[in-house]
Amino acid sequence: MKLNIENLKKVASDDTGWNTLYLDEEQQIYWEKTYQNSEIHGGGSPMFLQIELTSTIMEKYNLHKSNI
């Protein structure tokens, strides 16, 4: 699946503020934006990964079924 940033809606950020969960509303696909090079000032370039909304991800982003 190809990522179209224009279709993304921010759902939540984790407690660190470095990771963000987005929803592609058109395709109903979740994407996680992370910074893989945290040792670099600013974290380096962001990386988007397509993910499933599992209980682990929901816990990471402090989400509940009623929030999404």
N, C-alpha and C positions, 0 to 999 in steps of 0.2 A: 504494500500500500504506500502510495506517495503522499508525503506530508504537504498540506497547503496551509501555511501559517495564517492566511487570511480567514480561514474557517474556524480557527481555534478560539475557544472561550476558556478563560482561566477558571479553574474549579477551586484550587487551594494551593497553598505553599506549605512545606513542612516546617517544623520548629526551627530548623537551622536557617531557613530563608534561601538556601542554595538550590533546593529542588522544588519544582512547580509542576502541578498536575493540570493538564488541559484536556478539553473535550472538543473533538471535531464534530460539531453539531450536524453537519451534513451527512457524514459517514457513520456517526455514532461510534467513534473510535477514540480511546483515551491515549494520550501521549504524555510522557514524563520528560521534562527538561531538566538536565543535570549539567554540572560542570565537572568534567573528569580530571582536570588539572588544578586541583585546589591549592597546590603549592605555588602556582603562578599567581601573581597579583591580578585580582579580578576573576580568578578561576579559569582563565583561558576561554576558548570558544565553547558555547553551549552545545549540547548534544541532545537530540530528541529521540526517544525510544517509544515505540508503540507498545502499550502494555494492556493487560487485562485488569479489571477492577476487582482484585482479590481482597480477601479480608486483611491480608498483610498490607496492601497498598492503602486500604481504607483506614487502617490503624495509623500508618505512617503519616497520613494527611488529616488525621482526626475527623474522618468523615463518618456519618451515619446514614443509613438508607434514606432517612427523611431529608438529608442535606442535598441529595443528588437527584 
